[in-house]
Amino acid sequence: MESAELLKRIRDEIQRKVEVPAPEWKTALQWGKEWGLARAQTNQMLTAAVKNGIMEFRTFRIPMPTRASYPVPHYRCVSSTNSSR
């Protein structure tokens, strides 16, 4: 198998691994719309929330309209029962 053919097989396999996040996982864009904040403000809030243990993030490979799939970070609230506050 040629090198270019091997690379194509690897890329094809990666693109097939699409994940569907549960409804509680939202992108920064979705949180920003829900909160009524601009992108920069939303990113600041999400970064602070993750740093302080209020939220967590995970990257999901989701389907995209212009390509097969793409890794996109998603965020969700950490359960208050796990919090020491």
C-alpha positions as CSV (number, residue, x, y, z in Angstrom):
1,M,0.0,0.0,0.0
2,E,1.3,3.4,-0.9
3,S,1.8,6.1,1.7
4,A,-0.9,8.4,0.1
5,E,-3.4,5.6,0.1
6,L,-2.7,4.8,3.7
7,L,-3.1,8.4,4.7
8,K,-6.5,8.5,2.9
9,R,-7.7,5.4,4.8
10,I,-6.7,6.9,8.1
11,R,-8.5,10.2,7.4
12,D,-11.6,8.3,6.2
13,E,-11.7,6.3,9.4
14,I,-11.3,9.4,11.6
15,Q,-14.1,11.2,9.7
16,R,-16.5,8.3,10.3
17,K,-16.3,8.6,14.1
18,V,-19.1,11.1,14.6
19,E,-20.4,11.6,18.1
20,V,-23.8,13.0,19.1
21,P,-23.5,14.9,22.4
22,A,-26.4,14.6,25.0
23,P,-28.7,17.7,25.2
24,E,-26.9,19.1,28.3
25,W,-23.7,19.5,26.3
26,K,-23.7,22.8,24.4
27,T,-21.2,24.7,22.2
28,A,-19.9,28.1,23.2
29,L,-22.1,29.6,20.4
30,Q,-25.1,27.9,21.9
31,W,-24.3,29.1,25.5
32,G,-23.7,32.6,24.1
33,K,-27.1,32.7,22.4
34,E,-28.8,31.4,25.6
35,W,-27.0,33.9,27.8
36,G,-27.3,36.8,25.3
37,L,-23.5,37.4,25.3
38,A,-21.0,38.1,22.6
39,R,-18.5,35.4,21.6
40,A,-15.6,36.9,23.6
41,Q,-17.7,37.3,26.7
42,T,-19.1,33.8,26.4
43,N,-15.6,32.4,26.1
44,Q,-14.4,34.3,29.2
45,M,-17.4,33.0,31.2
46,L,-16.9,29.4,30.0
47,T,-13.1,29.5,30.7
48,A,-13.7,30.8,34.2
49,A,-16.5,28.3,34.9
50,V,-14.3,25.4,33.8
51,K,-11.4,26.7,35.9
52,N,-13.6,27.0,39.0
53,G,-15.2,23.6,38.5
54,I,-18.7,25.0,37.7
55,M,-18.7,23.6,34.2
56,E,-16.8,20.9,32.3
57,F,-15.9,20.6,28.7
58,R,-15.4,17.8,26.2
59,T,-14.6,17.7,22.6
60,F,-17.1,15.9,20.4
61,R,-16.5,15.1,16.7
62,I,-19.8,16.3,15.2
63,P,-21.1,16.3,11.6
64,M,-20.5,19.5,9.7
65,P,-22.4,20.7,6.6
66,T,-19.1,21.4,4.6
67,R,-17.1,18.4,5.7
68,A,-17.7,14.9,7.2
69,S,-17.0,15.7,10.8
70,Y,-15.0,18.2,13.0
71,P,-13.9,18.2,16.6
72,V,-15.9,20.9,18.5
73,P,-15.6,21.7,22.3
74,H,-18.9,21.4,24.2
75,Y,-19.6,22.5,27.8
76,R,-22.1,21.4,30.5
77,C,-22.8,22.4,34.0
78,V,-21.2,20.2,36.7
79,S,-23.7,18.7,39.1
80,S,-24.1,20.8,42.3
81,T,-24.0,17.6,44.3
82,N,-20.3,17.2,43.3
83,S,-19.5,20.7,44.5
84,S,-18.0,21.4,47.9
85,R,-19.6,24.9,48.0
